[in-house]
Amino acid sequence: MFQPKAFRSMTSGTMILLMLFLIAFEVVFRFSGGDTQAMNEAALQRTRSQLLVNSVYTLAYRPIAEHRQAMRNLQTVLPTFEQGQVFLQANPAADVQNLLQQALNDYLPLIAAIQGIITHSNSMVDPLVVNILVAHERSYLVTMNTLMLLLPQHIEDSAIQLFVIRVVIETVFLAMFLIFIIKFDWKGEREGSQEIKPLPVQSFVRRLILSMLVLVLVLVLVGLGVVPLGRGNETLYFDQAALQQVRCETFAASAVLSASRPTADRTLALSDALVTLLLFQQGQTILLTNGNADVHHHVVQATSEYQTMSTAARALITQPSEAVDPVAVDTIVSHTQGCAAVMNGIVLALQSQMEQ
């Protein structure tokens, strides 16, 4: 025999359980963040690799006054670089693992070469070691760029899966709630009757209004679930800001190589500088369109370093057949750290925006 009291208890318990599931999925979405952390780490690996390589170029080709800071950079950044690669290797996705296996072909020679330089810090840098870095740093950077394009798709896929689960749970919750407040009148049951009585019209209207309010609440929850699916622009801004950091370091590498390496490497370095300059300008234009006040403030703050690097890079590549302008080289090298720092400020502001 149907028992209204038992049915009410079961319905109430089911709704409570569904609400707990909703809270649990919200916590999972907010705090799992594995692919987001991997994307941040891949962006940092690009910057670290360029900083390490530029430090070696400084030891090999720049004045001795700059060597102490360069060696300090190697000793400080290398352990973090290795830890970042270990973190990325823990990502279980098959496509990510394929890229990381590909990156090992460049990562391991880079690590071995830099460790050798640190071990023999009192000796001059072996030209063969510099050749190893020149041969592998570009390929490693390209692989990390590919990884940065892949990870946002993983984030979007995870957000879609969680969104579908939330919609299902919220729909079931709404159905249970409607059954609970519309179908039965518990007054008779409280008075000891086992009969299920139809609702009076006024009570039905009140409960219908309440059910509509719950429906609105559920739709709001669904809407909040849709918000993470539309974060493609935030990911674009973040990637551009991280790339701007790398481009600052790329300018430095191109400047030093164009001034110090053989003609073939010099031509390639100037070509890198030209392409990087175009992307550098495009990236800053994109960042200026961000509507967040804090992000826009950091982008404006970066304008001075951006203009200095752009002007020096333009002077570097204006006459590629002639001798490299030493003033342009010195300007780029001396402003690389400041350029990377202001771009990192934009990255941190964007991270804060994405976490809100």
Secondary structure by P-SEA (a helix, b strand, c coil): cccaaaaaaaaaaaaaaaaaaaaaaaaaaaccaaaaaaaaaaaaaaaaaaaaaaaaaaaccccccaaaaaaaaaacaaaaaaaaaaaaaacccaaaaaaaaaacaaaaaaaaaaaaaaaaccccccaaaaaaaaacaaaaaaaaaaaaacaaaaaaaaaaaaaaaaaaaaaaaaaaaaaaccccccccccccccccccccaaaaaaaaaaaaaaaaaaaaaaaaaaccccaaaaaaaaaaaaaaaaaaaaaaaaaaaaacccaaaaaaaaaaaaaaaaaaaaaaaaaaacccaaaaaaaaaaaaaaaaaaaaaaaacccccccccaaaaaaaaaaaaaaaaaaaaaaaaaaaaaac
